[in-house]
Amino acid sequence: MTDAEILGAQAPKHAVIYRDGDAVGMLLPITTSVWEVHCGAASAMRGKAALAAFRRLLSEFWFDHPEVQELIGVMKSEHLCARYNAARLGFERVNTSPIAWPDGTVRETADYRMKRP
């Protein structure tokens, strides 16, 4: 599978992509020290295997980008698997509120944050 197939969309040109098997991490700079993160895994790679791959991807990202101090992950609040994975990876839920997404649709959105370990 391609990165776009796993993530569900083509990554923007400024995205930094990490891949571990069928797990993909897409990271996007918001500022020099704060980046947004999206992780996805092919359907054949779920559960503990996906979480382990996501941890490796994040570890590699932190190593490669010492200037980054915080990662932000946002997801639809009803996407319980993504929220569970975020918590298992060490992200903390900061807020859940209606937010306009890039397509203009307002969705109830969960905001998770992780400080540099």
C-alpha positions as a Markdown table, in Angstrom:
| # | Residue | x | y | z |
|---|---|---|---|---|
| 1 | Met | 0.0 | 0.0 | 0.0 |
| 2 | Thr | 1.1 | 3.5 | -0.6 |
| 3 | Asp | 1.4 | 6.2 | 2.1 |
| 4 | Ala | -1.7 | 8.0 | 0.6 |
| 5 | Glu | -3.7 | 4.8 | 0.8 |
| 6 | Ile | -2.8 | 4.2 | 4.4 |
| 7 | Leu | -3.4 | 7.8 | 5.4 |
| 8 | Gly | -6.6 | 8.2 | 3.4 |
| 9 | Ala | -5.3 | 11.2 | 1.4 |
| 10 | Gln | -2.2 | 12.5 | -0.4 |
| 11 | Ala | 0.3 | 14.1 | 2.0 |
| 12 | Pro | 0.9 | 17.8 | 1.4 |
| 13 | Lys | 4.3 | 18.6 | -0.1 |
| 14 | His | 5.6 | 20.1 | 3.1 |
| 15 | Ala | 4.8 | 17.0 | 5.1 |
| 16 | Val | 7.6 | 14.9 | 6.7 |
| 17 | Ile | 6.7 | 11.2 | 6.3 |
| 18 | Tyr | 8.0 | 8.3 | 8.3 |
| 19 | Arg | 7.2 | 4.7 | 7.5 |
| 20 | Asp | 7.6 | 1.4 | 9.4 |
| 21 | Gly | 6.2 | -1.5 | 7.5 |
| 22 | Asp | 2.5 | -0.7 | 6.9 |
| 23 | Ala | 2.5 | 2.1 | 9.5 |
| 24 | Val | 2.9 | 5.7 | 8.4 |
| 25 | Gly | 3.5 | 8.9 | 10.3 |
| 26 | Met | 2.8 | 12.2 | 8.6 |
| 27 | Leu | 4.1 | 15.3 | 10.4 |
| 28 | Leu | 3.4 | 18.9 | 9.4 |
| 29 | Pro | 5.1 | 22.0 | 10.9 |
| 30 | Ile | 2.8 | 24.5 | 12.5 |
| 31 | Thr | 5.6 | 26.6 | 13.9 |
| 32 | Thr | 9.3 | 25.8 | 14.3 |
| 33 | Ser | 8.7 | 24.1 | 17.7 |
| 34 | Val | 5.1 | 22.8 | 17.2 |
| 35 | Trp | 4.1 | 20.2 | 14.7 |
| 36 | Glu | 0.9 | 18.4 | 13.8 |
| 37 | Val | 1.0 | 14.6 | 13.6 |
| 38 | His | -1.2 | 12.0 | 11.8 |
| 39 | Cys | -0.6 | 8.3 | 12.0 |
| 40 | Gly | -2.2 | 5.5 | 10.1 |
| 41 | Ala | -1.8 | 1.7 | 9.5 |
| 42 | Ala | -2.9 | -0.7 | 6.9 |
| 43 | Ser | -5.8 | -2.9 | 8.0 |
| 44 | Ala | -3.4 | -5.9 | 8.2 |
| 45 | Met | -1.3 | -4.0 | 10.8 |
| 46 | Arg | -3.5 | -3.1 | 13.8 |
| 47 | Gly | -3.3 | -3.3 | 17.6 |
| 48 | Lys | 0.0 | -3.8 | 19.3 |
| 49 | Ala | 2.0 | -4.0 | 16.1 |
| 50 | Ala | 0.7 | -0.7 | 14.9 |
| 51 | Leu | 1.3 | 1.0 | 18.3 |
| 52 | Ala | 4.8 | -0.3 | 18.4 |
| 53 | Ala | 5.5 | 1.0 | 14.9 |
| 54 | Phe | 3.9 | 4.4 | 15.8 |
| 55 | Arg | 6.2 | 4.6 | 18.8 |
| 56 | Arg | 9.3 | 3.9 | 16.6 |
| 57 | Leu | 8.1 | 6.5 | 14.1 |
| 58 | Leu | 7.7 | 9.2 | 16.8 |
| 59 | Ser | 11.0 | 8.3 | 18.4 |
| 60 | Glu | 12.7 | 8.7 | 15.0 |
| 61 | Phe | 11.0 | 12.0 | 14.5 |
| 62 | Trp | 12.0 | 13.4 | 17.9 |
| 63 | Phe | 15.6 | 12.3 | 17.2 |
| 64 | Asp | 15.6 | 14.0 | 13.7 |
| 65 | His | 14.0 | 17.2 | 14.9 |
| 66 | Pro | 15.5 | 18.4 | 18.2 |
| 67 | Glu | 13.9 | 21.9 | 17.7 |
| 68 | Val | 10.4 | 20.5 | 18.0 |
| 69 | Gln | 9.0 | 20.7 | 21.5 |
| 70 | Glu | 5.4 | 19.7 | 21.1 |
| 71 | Leu | 3.2 | 17.5 | 18.8 |
| 72 | Ile | -0.5 | 18.1 | 18.2 |
| 73 | Gly | -2.9 | 15.5 | 17.0 |
| 74 | Val | -6.5 | 16.3 | 16.2 |
| 75 | Met | -9.2 | 13.8 | 15.3 |
| 76 | Lys | -13.0 | 13.5 | 15.1 |
| 77 | Ser | -14.2 | 12.9 | 18.6 |
| 78 | Glu | -16.2 | 9.8 | 17.6 |
| 79 | His | -13.0 | 8.2 | 16.2 |
| 80 | Leu | -12.5 | 6.1 | 19.3 |
| 81 | Cys | -9.6 | 4.0 | 18.0 |
| 82 | Ala | -7.6 | 7.1 | 17.1 |
| 83 | Arg | -8.3 | 8.6 | 20.5 |
| 84 | Tyr | -7.3 | 5.3 | 22.2 |
| 85 | Asn | -4.1 | 5.1 | 20.2 |
| 86 | Ala | -3.2 | 8.8 | 21.0 |
| 87 | Ala | -3.6 | 8.1 | 24.7 |
| 88 | Arg | -1.5 | 4.9 | 24.5 |
| 89 | Leu | 1.2 | 6.7 | 22.7 |
| 90 | Gly | 1.5 | 9.3 | 25.5 |
| 91 | Phe | -0.6 | 12.2 | 24.1 |
| 92 | Glu | -2.9 | 14.0 | 26.6 |
| 93 | Arg | -6.3 | 15.2 | 25.6 |
| 94 | Val | -6.5 | 19.0 | 25.9 |
| 95 | Asn | -9.9 | 19.8 | 24.5 |
| 96 | Thr | -12.9 | 18.5 | 22.7 |
| 97 | Ser | -14.9 | 21.2 | 20.8 |
| 98 | Pro | -16.5 | 21.9 | 17.4 |
| 99 | Ile | -13.8 | 23.0 | 14.9 |
| 100 | Ala | -14.1 | 23.9 | 11.2 |
| 101 | Trp | -12.0 | 21.4 | 9.2 |
| 102 | Pro | -10.2 | 22.2 | 6.0 |
| 103 | Asp | -13.2 | 21.1 | 3.9 |
| 104 | Gly | -15.4 | 23.7 | 5.8 |
| 105 | Thr | -17.3 | 21.1 | 7.8 |
| 106 | Val | -17.6 | 21.8 | 11.5 |
| 107 | Arg | -16.9 | 18.6 | 13.4 |
| 108 | Glu | -16.6 | 17.7 | 17.1 |
| 109 | Thr | -12.9 | 17.4 | 17.3 |
| 110 | Ala | -10.6 | 16.0 | 20.0 |
| 111 | Asp | -7.3 | 17.8 | 20.5 |
| 112 | Tyr | -4.3 | 15.8 | 21.9 |
| 113 | Arg | -0.9 | 17.1 | 22.7 |
| 114 | Met | 2.5 | 15.6 | 23.5 |
| 115 | Lys | 5.5 | 17.5 | 24.8 |
| 116 | Arg | 9.0 | 16.4 | 23.9 |
| 117 | Pro | 9.9 | 13.4 | 26.0 |
